Amino acid sequence: MFTLSSADETVAYRHLEDLIALLADSVAGGASIGFLHTSAREEFEHSWKNVFAELSTGVLILIIALNEQGRVVGSAQLALSHKANGRHRAEVQKVLVHSDCRGKGLGRKLMTVIEDVARANQITLLVLDTLVGSVAEQMYAKLGYQKAGEIPSYAAAPDGVLYPTALFYKLLES
Ligand SMILES: CC(C)(COP(=O)(O)OP(=O)(O)OC[C@H]1O[C@@H](n2cnc3c(N)ncnc32)[C@H](O)[C@@H]1OP(=O)(O)O)[C@@H](O)C(=O)NCCC(=O)NCCS
């Protein structure tokens, strides 16, 4: 059983070590989420602290999933657009489930919460990108995200090799 909720800066700091471990676990598994196999723990920590700093500005929402022991086993982020012509859209970022907890529906639950939070913020369009051929790509397609296309050599996976990225979108009904 998992408990999902939106984390403010204080709550997020309380879970910093778990979040670092979650990020490190996904990178070690080959997820293309901005880091390399050579990335140091300090880079993960720095990245989370940047996320935490944005939580109070209203531009970023962090969802965390706790297991029955109160440990973070999943997270997802929603980046809102504050451009005058883009307040209806947001980007889903870094949907992560710890490798020990995959295949149990947690990724799907994180996306359900992200979409609920988006609707609550009057968001009608979600966009995201992910590695072509990844499990995440299959998950987004299954959850009704439309593939807009692929960009070759978009980002390096943790092995340092450039891979194509798939761009997805979903129109949310209110
Ligand atoms: C992508 C990820 C979040 C999925 O989390 P999860 O908790 O295992 O996903 P779920 O169990 O909720 O499965 C959701 C859907 O994903 C797909 N899926 C999950 N695992 C799969 C696998 N091993 N192979 C193929 N499809 C899979 C299925 O379509 C599944 O739907 P179904 O249960 O109705 O068949 C997880 O694999 C992960 O954290 N990966 C590393 C980080 C990453 O790449 N994140 C995306 C960054 S954009």
PDBQT file of the ligand as one rigid body, heavy atoms in Angstrom, charges set to zero:
ROOT
HETATM    1  C1  LIG A 201       8.221   4.173 -15.705  1.00  0.00    +0.000 C 
HETATM    2  C2  LIG A 201       7.977   3.806 -14.250  1.00  0.00    +0.000 C 
HETATM    3  C3  LIG A 201       7.674   5.076 -13.465  1.00  0.00    +0.000 C 
HETATM    4  C4  LIG A 201       6.768   2.864 -14.181  1.00  0.00    +0.000 C 
HETATM    5  O1  LIG A 201       6.465   2.631 -12.802  1.00  0.00    +0.000 OA
HETATM    6  P1  LIG A 201       5.689   1.317 -12.325  1.00  0.00    +0.000 P 
HETATM    7  O2  LIG A 201       5.229   1.564 -10.939  1.00  0.00    +0.000 OA
HETATM    8  O3  LIG A 201       6.494   0.105 -12.566  1.00  0.00    +0.000 OA
HETATM    9  O4  LIG A 201       4.446   1.333 -13.326  1.00  0.00    +0.000 OA
HETATM   10  P2  LIG A 201       3.051   0.599 -13.122  1.00  0.00    +0.000 P 
HETATM   11  O5  LIG A 201       3.236  -0.668 -12.377  1.00  0.00    +0.000 OA
HETATM   12  O6  LIG A 201       2.063   1.569 -12.579  1.00  0.00    +0.000 OA
HETATM   13  O7  LIG A 201       2.655   0.252 -14.622  1.00  0.00    +0.000 OA
HETATM   14  C5  LIG A 201       1.995   1.228 -15.435  1.00  0.00    +0.000 C 
HETATM   15  C6  LIG A 201       2.045   0.809 -16.883  1.00  0.00    +0.000 C 
HETATM   16  O8  LIG A 201       3.390   0.898 -17.344  1.00  0.00    +0.000 OA
HETATM   17  C7  LIG A 201       3.676  -0.168 -18.240  1.00  0.00    +0.000 C 
HETATM   18  N1  LIG A 201       4.747  -0.989 -17.691  1.00  0.00    +0.000 N 
HETATM   19  C8  LIG A 201       5.167  -1.026 -16.400  1.00  0.00    +0.000 A 
HETATM   20  N2  LIG A 201       6.217  -1.858 -16.294  1.00  0.00    +0.000 NA
HETATM   21  C9  LIG A 201       6.444  -2.368 -17.544  1.00  0.00    +0.000 A 
HETATM   22  C10 LIG A 201       7.406  -3.242 -18.082  1.00  0.00    +0.000 A 
HETATM   23  N3  LIG A 201       8.352  -3.795 -17.316  1.00  0.00    +0.000 N 
HETATM   24  N4  LIG A 201       7.361  -3.477 -19.406  1.00  0.00    +0.000 NA
HETATM   25  C11 LIG A 201       6.414  -2.919 -20.181  1.00  0.00    +0.000 A 
HETATM   26  N5  LIG A 201       5.475  -2.066 -19.734  1.00  0.00    +0.000 NA
HETATM   27  C12 LIG A 201       5.500  -1.797 -18.434  1.00  0.00    +0.000 A 
HETATM   28  C13 LIG A 201       2.423  -0.946 -18.383  1.00  0.00    +0.000 C 
HETATM   29  O9  LIG A 201       1.729  -0.418 -19.510  1.00  0.00    +0.000 OA
HETATM   30  C14 LIG A 201       1.648  -0.638 -17.134  1.00  0.00    +0.000 C 
HETATM   31  O10 LIG A 201       0.280  -0.717 -17.298  1.00  0.00    +0.000 OA
HETATM   32  P3  LIG A 201      -0.494  -2.079 -16.865  1.00  0.00    +0.000 P 
HETATM   33  O11 LIG A 201      -0.150  -2.310 -15.425  1.00  0.00    +0.000 OA
HETATM   34  O12 LIG A 201      -1.921  -1.745 -17.069  1.00  0.00    +0.000 OA
HETATM   35  O13 LIG A 201       0.032  -3.154 -17.748  1.00  0.00    +0.000 OA
HETATM   36  C15 LIG A 201       9.199   3.050 -13.647  1.00  0.00    +0.000 C 
HETATM   37  O14 LIG A 201       9.551   1.988 -14.497  1.00  0.00    +0.000 OA
HETATM   38  C16 LIG A 201      10.418   3.923 -13.435  1.00  0.00    +0.000 C 
HETATM   39  O15 LIG A 201      10.535   4.590 -12.408  1.00  0.00    +0.000 OA
HETATM   40  N6  LIG A 201      11.378   3.928 -14.395  1.00  0.00    +0.000 N 
HETATM   41  C17 LIG A 201      12.634   4.653 -14.249  1.00  0.00    +0.000 C 
HETATM   42  C18 LIG A 201      12.457   6.153 -14.253  1.00  0.00    +0.000 C 
HETATM   43  C19 LIG A 201      11.928   6.651 -15.565  1.00  0.00    +0.000 C 
HETATM   44  O16 LIG A 201      12.392   6.309 -16.626  1.00  0.00    +0.000 OA
HETATM   45  N7  LIG A 201      10.940   7.546 -15.454  1.00  0.00    +0.000 N 
HETATM   46  C20 LIG A 201      10.367   8.215 -16.576  1.00  0.00    +0.000 C 
HETATM   47  C21 LIG A 201      11.072   9.509 -16.764  1.00  0.00    +0.000 C 
HETATM   48  S1  LIG A 201      10.245  10.465 -18.009  1.00  0.00    +0.000 SA
ENDROOT
TORSDOF 0
